[in-house]
Amino acid sequence: MATIRTADIGDGKVLAKLNAFVQELHLQNRRDHFQETSLPMLEAWYESLLQEPTARAWIAEVKGEPVGYVLALCRDLPANPFTKGRAWLEVEQLAVDPNYRRQGVGRELVSKAIAYAEEKGLSNIEASSWSFNQEAHQLFEHLQFVPKIIRFELPGDDTE
């Protein structure tokens, strides 16, 4: 069982290291979209994001060692001629060390984000995942998420 704690300023390095698992999966499957990055660049990006009032992240630890995280963003979209205004929580990133998958860590992390959304009065929670990430799809379906939008692309010459 993992312990879940709120990520705070200073946790950028932890998030950057944990993100490597997902970034590698993305690079393996879509080099046309994703690029190589560095820990210092990611650390700075996460540190900046953790200062945003609309961003929240939680880190899962097992025996004091970070094994996963979830990053969520509060979104607010005003009404326009086509759609109603709405506010929701976006599960922006989720990463779990492969050695700790299928042990409930991802479920605990997403559940923490769901509880936060409820606390903030946000009844809508959304997550997106690349079509190749079947593990993420299974997790979200297990947590009662349902497909909302299917996005198609006409691959160009640079799509691998």
Residue pairs with C-beta under 8 A, 6 or more apart in sequence:
1 62
1 104
2 60
2 61
2 62
2 67
2 68
2 100
2 103
2 104
2 105
2 108
3 60
3 61
3 62
4 58
4 59
4 60
4 61
4 108
4 109
4 112
5 58
5 59
5 61
6 56
6 57
6 58
6 59
7 14
7 15
7 50
7 56
7 57
7 58
7 59
7 69
8 50
9 47
9 50
9 51
10 47
11 46
11 50
11 57
11 59
12 42
12 43
12 44
12 45
12 46
12 47
12 50
13 39
13 43
14 59
14 66
14 69
15 42
15 43
15 46
15 57
15 59
15 69
15 71
16 39
16 42
16 43
16 45
16 46
17 39
17 66
18 59
18 66
18 67
18 68
18 69
18 95
18 97
19 42
19 46
19 69
19 93
19 95
20 39
21 95
21 96
21 97
21 98
22 93
22 94
22 95
23 34
23 37
25 132
25 133
26 33
26 34
26 130
27 34
27 36
29 130
29 132
30 130
30 132
30 159
30 160
31 160
32 156
32 158
32 159
32 160
46 57
49 55
49 57
49 71
50 57
54 73
54 74
54 75
55 71
55 72
55 73
55 74
56 71
56 72
56 73
56 74
56 113
56 116
57 69
57 70
57 71
57 72
58 69
58 70
58 109
58 112
58 113
59 66
59 68
59 69
60 66
60 67
60 68
60 69
60 96
60 100
60 105
60 108
60 109
61 67
62 100
62 105
67 96
67 97
67 99
67 100
67 105
68 94
68 95
68 96
68 97
68 100
68 105
68 106
68 109
69 93
69 94
69 95
69 109
70 91
70 93
70 94
70 109
70 110
70 112
70 113
71 91
71 92
71 93
71 94
72 89
72 90
72 91
72 92
72 113
72 116
72 117
73 89
73 90
73 92
74 87
74 88
74 89
74 90
74 120
74 122
75 87
75 88
75 89
75 90
76 85
76 86
76 87
77 83
77 85
77 86
77 87
78 85
79 85
86 124
87 122
87 124
88 117
88 122
88 124
88 125
88 126
89 113
89 114
89 116
89 117
89 120
89 122
89 124
89 125
89 126
90 125
90 126
90 127
90 128
91 110
91 113
91 125
91 126
91 127
94 106
94 109
94 110
94 127
94 136
94 139
96 105
96 106
96 109
101 135
106 139
107 139
107 142
107 143
110 127
110 139
110 140
110 143
111 143
113 125
114 125
114 143
117 123
117 124
117 125
125 145
126 148
127 136
127 140
127 145
129 136
129 137
129 140
153 159
